[in-house]
Amino acid sequence: MNGLLAIDVGNTHTSLALWPAGASGRADPAPPSSPHHWQVASAPSRTVDELRLLVTQLLASCGLAPGDVGACVIGCVVPELHGTVVAACRQLFGVAPLVVGPGVRSGLRIRAESPREVGADRIANAVAAVARFGSPVIVLDFSTAVTLDVIGNDGEYLGAIIAPGIDIAAAALARRTARLHRFDIAPPAKAIASDTESAVRSGLFFGHVGLIEGLVARLQADVGPAAVVATGEAVWLPAVLAHTHVIDAYEPLLTLDGLRRIHARHTAGT
């Protein structure tokens, strides 16, 4: 197969996608199909050997082997996992992975006081969003935190808003209140609740929807009309998206597609 393996290492989850050979082009408006896609927990204590075994098992679940991977690109925002993931890829695939960071040709102009602080996942999101939806564009990434990244008319990265994710809010509420406990996040039947647990569910869920709509409105007031693209793979995300009309498109593999595009640009030397 000789495919490209893209790895997005986040604080909570690590996502992987194996793009088929020849799927490295930058100009295509939509990414090629990626039938092989996985998500696992990000475990900082995981060793190189454990990670090698895990990736081998993921590939085997699709009838593939490490020899089917010819190149690798990594976006990692967890410093404790950076070296482990790089070493595992080197040993497993026999190639030096491209790690998205300073010095890598992403093609994205970043207008920020500290460009190095913009995470690899957010750079990848911006690259993919501009390639597929044009600019200006706002990218919402629903992960441990909710990030809203803004790319202006000229394709330049302007800045971001970062807010607590719904899971963080739920955990904090359970931790700081004596009679509340953790429960699955799901849309309530109505906003007004008649019991405590339903009231908390309503506040978390509709509060998150209101947070999204309010932040998008403020960003569009600054940048003007802009497409709004969401990404993320939380189990509750489809329900949130169904309760708001401010998001134009949902692309669960946006970050991985951005990593693919960055790999293509960097290896082409442009």
BANU-449035 format. One record per residue (C-alpha): residue number from 1; residue in one letter; chain; x negated, y, z. Coordinates in Angstrom, 2 decimals, decimal comma. Layout:
REM BANU-449035
+-----+------+-------+---------+---------+---------+
:  nr : rest : kette :      xx :      yy :      zz :
+-----+------+-------+---------+---------+---------+
: NUM :    A :     A :       X :       Y :       Z :
...
+-----+------+-------+---------+---------+---------+
//
This chain:
REM BANU-449035
+-----+------+-------+---------+---------+---------+
:  nr : rest : kette :      xx :      yy :      zz :
+-----+------+-------+---------+---------+---------+
:   1 :    M :     A :    0,00 :    0,00 :    0,00 :
:   2 :    N :     A :   -2,88 :    2,39 :    0,86 :
:   3 :    G :     A :   -0,42 :    4,82 :    2,43 :
:   4 :    L :     A :   -0,79 :    7,94 :    4,57 :
:   5 :    L :     A :    0,06 :    7,54 :    8,24 :
:   6 :    A :     A :    1,24 :   10,75 :    9,90 :
:   7 :    I :     A :    1,23 :   10,84 :   13,71 :
:   8 :    D :     A :    2,93 :   13,56 :   15,76 :
:   9 :    V :     A :    1,91 :   13,28 :   19,43 :
:  10 :    G :     A :    4,30 :   15,25 :   21,62 :
:  11 :    N :     A :    4,63 :   15,64 :   25,37 :
:  12 :    T :     A :    7,47 :   13,12 :   25,61 :
:  13 :    H :     A :    7,43 :   11,10 :   22,41 :
:  14 :    T :     A :    5,01 :   10,17 :   19,64 :
:  15 :    S :     A :    6,46 :    9,84 :   16,14 :
:  16 :    L :     A :    4,80 :    8,06 :   13,23 :
:  17 :    A :     A :    5,66 :    7,76 :    9,55 :
:  18 :    L :     A :    3,89 :    5,85 :    6,81 :
:  19 :    W :     A :    4,16 :    7,73 :    3,55 :
:  20 :    P :     A :    3,63 :    5,57 :    0,44 :
:  21 :    A :     A :    0,60 :    6,05 :   -1,79 :
:  22 :    G :     A :    1,05 :    8,98 :   -4,15 :
:  23 :    A :     A :    3,35 :   10,82 :   -1,73 :
:  24 :    S :     A :    0,88 :   13,54 :   -0,87 :
:  25 :    G :     A :    2,07 :   16,26 :   -3,23 :
:  26 :    R :     A :    2,72 :   19,74 :   -1,85 :
:  27 :    A :     A :    5,10 :   21,27 :   -4,36 :
:  28 :    D :     A :    8,02 :   18,82 :   -4,19 :
:  29 :    P :     A :   11,11 :   20,48 :   -2,66 :
:  30 :    A :     A :   12,02 :   17,33 :   -0,76 :
:  31 :    P :     A :    9,70 :   14,75 :    0,77 :
:  32 :    P :     A :    9,42 :   11,28 :   -0,74 :
:  33 :    S :     A :   11,37 :    8,59 :    1,02 :
:  34 :    S :     A :    9,65 :    7,25 :    4,12 :
:  35 :    P :     A :   11,15 :    3,86 :    4,92 :
:  36 :    H :     A :    8,66 :    3,22 :    7,70 :
:  37 :    H :     A :    9,19 :    5,47 :   10,71 :
:  38 :    W :     A :    8,76 :    4,85 :   14,42 :
:  39 :    Q :     A :    9,01 :    6,69 :   17,74 :
:  40 :    V :     A :    7,35 :    5,59 :   20,99 :
:  41 :    A :     A :    6,77 :    7,14 :   24,40 :
:  42 :    S :     A :    3,73 :    9,38 :   24,81 :
:  43 :    A :     A :    1,80 :    7,70 :   27,63 :
:  44 :    P :     A :   -1,40 :    9,57 :   28,61 :
:  45 :    S :     A :   -2,61 :    6,51 :   30,53 :
:  46 :    R :     A :   -2,52 :    4,32 :   27,41 :
:  47 :    T :     A :   -5,95 :    2,99 :   26,41 :
:  48 :    V :     A :   -7,44 :    2,80 :   22,92 :
:  49 :    D :     A :   -6,94 :   -0,97 :   22,89 :
:  50 :    E :     A :   -3,30 :   -0,63 :   23,95 :
:  51 :    L :     A :   -2,66 :    1,96 :   21,27 :
:  52 :    R :     A :   -4,31 :   -0,16 :   18,59 :
:  53 :    L :     A :   -2,13 :   -3,10 :   19,58 :
:  54 :    L :     A :    1,01 :   -0,96 :   19,62 :
:  55 :    V :     A :    0,42 :    0,51 :   16,16 :
:  56 :    T :     A :   -0,44 :   -2,93 :   14,77 :
:  57 :    Q :     A :    2,86 :   -4,26 :   16,13 :
:  58 :    L :     A :    4,80 :   -1,33 :   14,67 :
:  59 :    L :     A :    3,30 :   -1,96 :   11,25 :
:  60 :    A :     A :    3,96 :   -5,70 :   11,54 :
:  61 :    S :     A :    7,63 :   -5,01 :   12,29 :
:  62 :    C :     A :    7,88 :   -3,76 :    8,69 :
:  63 :    G :     A :    5,74 :   -6,49 :    7,19 :
:  64 :    L :     A :    2,67 :   -4,27 :    7,06 :
:  65 :    A :     A :   -0,88 :   -4,43 :    8,39 :
:  66 :    P :     A :   -3,58 :   -1,86 :    9,24 :
:  67 :    G :     A :   -5,08 :   -2,48 :    5,81 :
:  68 :    D :     A :   -1,99 :   -0,85 :    4,28 :
:  69 :    V :     A :   -3,07 :    2,51 :    5,75 :
:  70 :    G :     A :   -5,61 :    4,37 :    3,64 :
:  71 :    A :     A :   -5,54 :    7,76 :    5,35 :
:  72 :    C :     A :   -4,31 :    9,29 :    8,60 :
:  73 :    V :     A :   -3,30 :   12,77 :    9,76 :
:  74 :    I :     A :   -2,68 :   13,65 :   13,40 :
:  75 :    G :     A :   -0,92 :   16,51 :   15,13 :
:  76 :    C :     A :   -1,43 :   16,29 :   18,90 :
:  77 :    V :     A :   -0,32 :   18,70 :   21,63 :
:  78 :    V :     A :   -1,32 :   16,42 :   24,52 :
:  79 :    P :     A :   -5,03 :   16,89 :   25,31 :
:  80 :    E :     A :   -5,16 :   13,70 :   27,38 :
:  81 :    L :     A :   -4,12 :   11,64 :   24,34 :
:  82 :    H :     A :   -6,17 :   13,40 :   21,66 :
:  83 :    G :     A :   -9,33 :   11,32 :   21,96 :
:  84 :    T :     A :   -7,42 :    8,07 :   22,42 :
:  85 :    V :     A :   -5,34 :    8,51 :   19,27 :
:  86 :    V :     A :   -8,31 :    9,57 :   17,15 :
:  87 :    A :     A :  -10,42 :    6,63 :   18,36 :
:  88 :    A :     A :   -7,61 :    4,14 :   17,79 :
:  89 :    C :     A :   -7,13 :    5,35 :   14,22 :
:  90 :    R :     A :  -10,85 :    5,19 :   13,48 :
:  91 :    Q :     A :  -11,09 :    1,63 :   14,79 :
:  92 :    L :     A :   -7,84 :    0,38 :   13,31 :
:  93 :    F :     A :   -8,00 :    1,89 :    9,83 :
:  94 :    G :     A :  -11,71 :    2,49 :    9,34 :
:  95 :    V :     A :  -11,14 :    6,11 :    8,33 :
:  96 :    A :     A :  -11,70 :    9,47 :   10,00 :
:  97 :    P :     A :   -8,25 :   10,96 :   10,64 :
:  98 :    L :     A :   -7,53 :   14,58 :    9,82 :
:  99 :    V :     A :   -6,62 :   16,32 :   13,08 :
: 100 :    V :     A :   -4,54 :   19,45 :   12,50 :
: 101 :    G :     A :   -6,08 :   22,39 :   14,30 :
: 102 :    P :     A :   -8,44 :   25,34 :   13,79 :
: 103 :    G :     A :  -10,38 :   25,02 :   10,54 :
: 104 :    V :     A :   -7,83 :   22,81 :    8,80 :
: 105 :    R :     A :   -6,40 :   24,26 :    5,59 :
: 106 :    S :     A :   -2,67 :   24,42 :    6,28 :
: 107 :    G :     A :   -1,93 :   27,25 :    3,85 :
: 108 :    L :     A :   -0,03 :   29,05 :    6,62 :
: 109 :    R :     A :   -0,99 :   32,60 :    7,54 :
: 110 :    I :     A :   -0,51 :   33,04 :   11,27 :
: 111 :    R :     A :    0,18 :   36,48 :   12,71 :
: 112 :    A :     A :   -0,37 :   35,87 :   16,40 :
: 113 :    E :     A :   -2,64 :   37,28 :   19,08 :
: 114 :    S :     A :   -4,07 :   33,79 :   19,65 :
: 115 :    P :     A :   -3,53 :   31,62 :   16,54 :
: 116 :    R :     A :   -5,29 :   28,71 :   18,27 :
: 117 :    E :     A :   -2,42 :   28,55 :   20,76 :
: 118 :    V :     A :    0,11 :   27,69 :   18,06 :
: 119 :    G :     A :    0,56 :   23,92 :   18,37 :
: 120 :    A :     A :   -0,10 :   21,53 :   15,51 :
: 121 :    D :     A :    3,54 :   20,42 :   15,54 :
: 122 :    R :     A :    4,77 :   23,99 :   15,09 :
: 123 :    I :     A :    2,30 :   24,64 :   12,27 :
: 124 :    A :     A :    3,48 :   21,46 :   10,55 :
: 125 :    N :     A :    7,12 :   22,46 :   11,02 :
: 126 :    A :     A :    6,49 :   25,86 :    9,46 :
: 127 :    V :     A :    4,59 :   24,42 :    6,49 :
: 128 :    A :     A :    7,34 :   21,92 :    5,70 :
: 129 :    A :     A :   10,18 :   24,39 :    6,26 :
: 130 :    V :     A :    8,72 :   27,01 :    3,90 :
: 131 :    A :     A :    7,99 :   24,37 :    1,24 :
: 132 :    R :     A :   11,51 :   22,99 :    1,38 :
: 133 :    F :     A :   13,71 :   25,96 :    2,28 :
: 134 :    G :     A :   11,70 :   29,02 :    1,33 :
: 135 :    S :     A :   11,28 :   32,04 :    3,55 :
: 136 :    P :     A :   12,30 :   33,69 :    5,77 :
: 137 :    V :     A :   13,14 :   30,65 :    7,84 :
: 138 :    I :     A :   13,61 :   29,85 :   11,51 :
: 139 :    V :     A :   12,62 :   26,39 :   12,73 :
: 140 :    L :     A :   14,16 :   24,93 :   15,90 :
: 141 :    D :     A :   12,32 :   21,96 :   17,36 :
: 142 :    F :     A :   14,27 :   20,18 :   20,08 :
: 143 :    S :     A :   11,72 :   18,38 :   22,21 :
: 144 :    T :     A :   10,55 :   18,64 :   25,82 :
: 145 :    A :     A :   10,87 :   22,38 :   25,23 :
: 146 :    V :     A :   12,95 :   24,07 :   22,56 :
: 147 :    T :     A :   10,78 :   26,09 :   20,21 :
: 148 :    L :     A :   12,07 :   28,57 :   17,66 :
: 149 :    D :     A :    9,35 :   29,52 :   15,17 :
: 150 :    V :     A :    9,85 :   32,36 :   12,70 :
: 151 :    I :     A :    8,34 :   32,61 :    9,23 :
: 152 :    G :     A :    8,84 :   35,94 :    7,46 :
: 153 :    N :     A :    9,69 :   36,90 :    3,89 :
: 154 :    D :     A :    6,11 :   36,52 :    2,69 :
: 155 :    G :     A :    5,68 :   33,07 :    4,22 :
: 156 :    E :     A :    3,66 :   34,41 :    7,14 :
: 157 :    Y :     A :    4,13 :   32,91 :   10,59 :
: 158 :    L :     A :    5,42 :   35,76 :   12,77 :
: 159 :    G :     A :    5,86 :   34,24 :   16,20 :
: 160 :    A :     A :    8,17 :   32,17 :   18,35 :
: 161 :    I :     A :   10,49 :   31,77 :   21,30 :
: 162 :    I :     A :    9,96 :   28,86 :   23,69 :
: 163 :    A :     A :   12,71 :   27,83 :   26,10 :
: 164 :    P :     A :   13,23 :   24,89 :   28,47 :
: 165 :    G :     A :   14,75 :   21,83 :   26,83 :
: 166 :    I :     A :   18,02 :   20,38 :   28,03 :
: 167 :    D :     A :   16,25 :   17,41 :   29,66 :
: 168 :    I :     A :   14,05 :   19,78 :   31,69 :
: 169 :    A :     A :   17,12 :   21,70 :   32,82 :
: 170 :    A :     A :   18,93 :   18,50 :   33,80 :
: 171 :    A :     A :   15,94 :   17,17 :   35,74 :
: 172 :    A :     A :   15,43 :   20,47 :   37,57 :
: 173 :    L :     A :   19,09 :   20,64 :   38,53 :
: 174 :    A :     A :   19,06 :   17,10 :   39,88 :
: 175 :    R :     A :   15,82 :   17,70 :   41,77 :
: 176 :    R :     A :   16,86 :   20,98 :   43,40 :
: 177 :    T :     A :   20,41 :   20,07 :   44,42 :
: 178 :    A :     A :   21,22 :   17,57 :   47,16 :
: 179 :    R :     A :   24,39 :   16,00 :   45,77 :
: 180 :    L :     A :   23,65 :   15,91 :   42,05 :
: 181 :    H :     A :   21,91 :   13,10 :   40,22 :
: 182 :    R :     A :   20,55 :   12,45 :   36,74 :
: 183 :    F :     A :   23,01 :   11,30 :   34,12 :
: 184 :    D :     A :   23,18 :   10,94 :   30,37 :
: 185 :    I :     A :   23,66 :   14,17 :   28,45 :
: 186 :    A :     A :   26,85 :   14,05 :   26,40 :
: 187 :    P :     A :   29,39 :   16,58 :   25,12 :
: 188 :    P :     A :   32,28 :   17,02 :   27,57 :
: 189 :    A :     A :   35,85 :   16,83 :   26,31 :
: 190 :    K :     A :   36,43 :   20,46 :   27,30 :
: 191 :    A :     A :   34,48 :   23,30 :   28,85 :
: 192 :    I :     A :   36,54 :   23,59 :   32,04 :
: 193 :    A :     A :   35,80 :   20,65 :   34,32 :
: 194 :    S :     A :   37,83 :   19,31 :   37,24 :
: 195 :    D :     A :   35,01 :   17,47 :   39,02 :
: 196 :    T :     A :   31,40 :   18,26 :   39,90 :
: 197 :    E :     A :   29,66 :   15,89 :   37,51 :
: 198 :    S :     A :   31,77 :   17,03 :   34,56 :
: 199 :    A :     A :   31,12 :   20,64 :   35,53 :
: 200 :    V :     A :   27,38 :   20,02 :   35,44 :
: 201 :    R :     A :   27,67 :   18,22 :   32,10 :
: 202 :    S :     A :   29,62 :   21,13 :   30,69 :
: 203 :    G :     A :   27,14 :   23,68 :   31,96 :
: 204 :    L :     A :   24,14 :   21,80 :   30,60 :
: 205 :    F :     A :   25,66 :   21,00 :   27,23 :
: 206 :    F :     A :   27,50 :   24,20 :   26,39 :
: 207 :    G :     A :   24,80 :   26,24 :   28,08 :
: 208 :    H :     A :   22,28 :   24,71 :   25,68 :
: 209 :    V :     A :   24,53 :   25,43 :   22,71 :
: 210 :    G :     A :   24,91 :   29,02 :   23,88 :
: 211 :    L :     A :   21,16 :   29,32 :   24,38 :
: 212 :    I :     A :   20,53 :   28,22 :   20,80 :
: 213 :    E :     A :   23,13 :   30,52 :   19,30 :
: 214 :    G :     A :   21,99 :   33,50 :   21,34 :
: 215 :    L :     A :   18,31 :   33,07 :   20,50 :
: 216 :    V :     A :   18,99 :   32,53 :   16,79 :
: 217 :    A :     A :   21,11 :   35,70 :   16,74 :
: 218 :    R :     A :   18,32 :   37,73 :   18,36 :
: 219 :    L :     A :   15,71 :   36,39 :   15,93 :
: 220 :    Q :     A :   17,89 :   37,12 :   12,91 :
: 221 :    A :     A :   18,44 :   40,63 :   14,22 :
: 222 :    D :     A :   14,66 :   41,08 :   14,05 :
: 223 :    V :     A :   13,81 :   39,26 :   10,82 :
: 224 :    G :     A :   17,08 :   39,55 :    8,90 :
: 225 :    P :     A :   19,13 :   36,75 :    7,36 :
: 226 :    A :     A :   17,07 :   33,57 :    7,47 :
: 227 :    A :     A :   17,72 :   29,89 :    6,97 :
: 228 :    V :     A :   17,80 :   27,95 :   10,23 :
: 229 :    V :     A :   16,36 :   24,44 :   10,19 :
: 230 :    A :     A :   16,43 :   22,04 :   13,14 :
: 231 :    T :     A :   14,25 :   19,04 :   13,87 :
: 232 :    G :     A :   13,84 :   16,60 :   16,74 :
: 233 :    E :     A :   15,03 :   13,10 :   17,56 :
: 234 :    A :     A :   16,65 :   13,34 :   21,00 :
: 235 :    V :     A :   19,68 :   11,06 :   21,32 :
: 236 :    W :     A :   21,89 :   13,98 :   22,34 :
: 237 :    L :     A :   20,79 :   16,27 :   19,49 :
: 238 :    P :     A :   23,47 :   15,28 :   16,92 :
: 239 :    A :     A :   26,17 :   16,18 :   19,44 :
: 240 :    V :     A :   24,61 :   19,60 :   20,06 :
: 241 :    L :     A :   24,32 :   20,25 :   16,32 :
: 242 :    A :     A :   27,98 :   19,32 :   15,86 :
: 243 :    H :     A :   29,01 :   22,06 :   18,30 :
: 244 :    T :     A :   27,23 :   24,97 :   16,62 :
: 245 :    H :     A :   27,39 :   26,56 :   13,18 :
: 246 :    V :     A :   24,15 :   28,54 :   13,27 :
: 247 :    I :     A :   21,98 :   25,68 :   11,99 :
: 248 :    D :     A :   21,85 :   25,22 :    8,22 :
: 249 :    A :     A :   19,96 :   21,93 :    8,01 :
: 250 :    Y :     A :   18,77 :   19,11 :   10,23 :
: 251 :    E :     A :   15,54 :   17,37 :    9,21 :
: 252 :    P :     A :   14,39 :   14,77 :   11,77 :
: 253 :    L :     A :   11,11 :   14,10 :    9,93 :
: 254 :    L :     A :   10,21 :   17,76 :    9,35 :
: 255 :    T :     A :    7,07 :   17,68 :   11,52 :
: 256 :    L :     A :    5,77 :   14,50 :    9,93 :
: 257 :    D :     A :    6,46 :   15,88 :    6,45 :
: 258 :    G :     A :    4,52 :   19,01 :    7,39 :
: 259 :    L :     A :    1,57 :   16,91 :    8,51 :
: 260 :    R :     A :    1,71 :   15,09 :    5,17 :
: 261 :    R :     A :    1,65 :   18,39 :    3,28 :
: 262 :    I :     A :   -1,23 :   19,75 :    5,34 :
: 263 :    H :     A :   -3,23 :   16,59 :    4,66 :
: 264 :    A :     A :   -2,64 :   17,01 :    0,93 :
: 265 :    R :     A :   -3,72 :   20,65 :    0,94 :
: 266 :    H :     A :   -6,78 :   20,09 :    3,11 :
: 267 :    T :     A :   -8,07 :   17,10 :    1,19 :
: 268 :    A :     A :   -7,53 :   18,96 :   -2,08 :
: 269 :    G :     A :   -9,67 :   21,81 :   -0,71 :
: 270 :    T :     A :   -7,10 :   24,52 :   -1,44 :
+-----+------+-------+---------+---------+---------+
//
